[in-house]
Amino acid sequence: MNEPVTREQAEDAVRVLLRWAGEDPAREGLVDTPKRVAKAYRDWFSGYGIDPTEYLARTFEEVAGYDEMIVLRDIEYESHCEHHMAPIIGKVHIGYLPDGKVVGISKLARVVEAYARRFQVQEKMTAQIARCIQDVLQPRGVGVVVEGAHECMTTRGIHKRGVSMITSKMLGTFRDDARTRSEFLQFIDVGPGR
């Protein structure tokens, strides 16, 4: 892997971008911008320092035999497109059919955050979330649906507002059984006017 970049190098890169955009980085309103941008990047991309599988390590088996679908919907996320470094803002919906153990629902939201706080392609993020849950919890099936508004499309290029992209990844019974998939999609009721 490449050598680590220092905070000073990151701040210098921001100054270069400001100059390239036609600004003076020494201007009063921009003097602290490189520091602010470096701090924001540390927050926005904190997912690189997190192993999402660790969130799912602690499970509960005392659930009185519960084996029906568990759904957590409307998990808000903020990510950044790896092609233009522009924000992607949306919601993730997760469902799984437990096989003897469940996980605290906040842990599912943390898995979403860990993957969202990286440069992403929505399709890849959808698959990563689903695969992580499947690999660690080993449920009978997992369904993940991600909705996202991509600012790379709304603020540049084609300039289309109000457009959202929906991706899904179905594993196990969510993929193999149309009734399970349908029940999950009915629970999350994705789309406008919900």
LINZIWO-V720171 format. One line per field, one symbol per residue. phi: phi as a letter, one per 40 degrees, with the letter a starting at -180 (. if undefined). psi: psi as a letter, one per 30 degrees, with the letter a starting at -180 (. if undefined). burial: 1 if it has 24 or more other ideal C-beta (glycine too) atoms within 12 Angstrom, else 0. A space follows every 50 residues. Layout:
phi = ???
psi = ???
burial = ???
This chain:
phi = .cccccccccccccccccccchbbcccdcbdcddcccccccdcdbccccb cdccccccbbbcbfgdbccbbbbgccabbbcccbgccbbabbbbbabcbg abbdcccccccdddcccacbbdcccdcccccccccccfccabbbbbbabb ccccbafcfbcgbbbbbabbbgccccbdccdcccccccfchcgc
psi = llkkkleeeeeeeeeeeeeefgljffkeffegeeeeeeeeeeeegfffgk jffefgejlkfighgkglkkkjlhjklkakkfefglkkkakkkkkljlif kllkffeeeeeeeeeehlklkeeeeeeeeeeeeeeefhlflkkkkkkkkj ffffflcfhjlgklkklljklbffefjeeeeeeeeeefikllg.
burial = 00000000001001100100000010000000110011001001101000 01001100000000000011111010111110000111111111111100 11100011111111111111110111111111110110111111111111 11100000000001111111111100000110011011010000
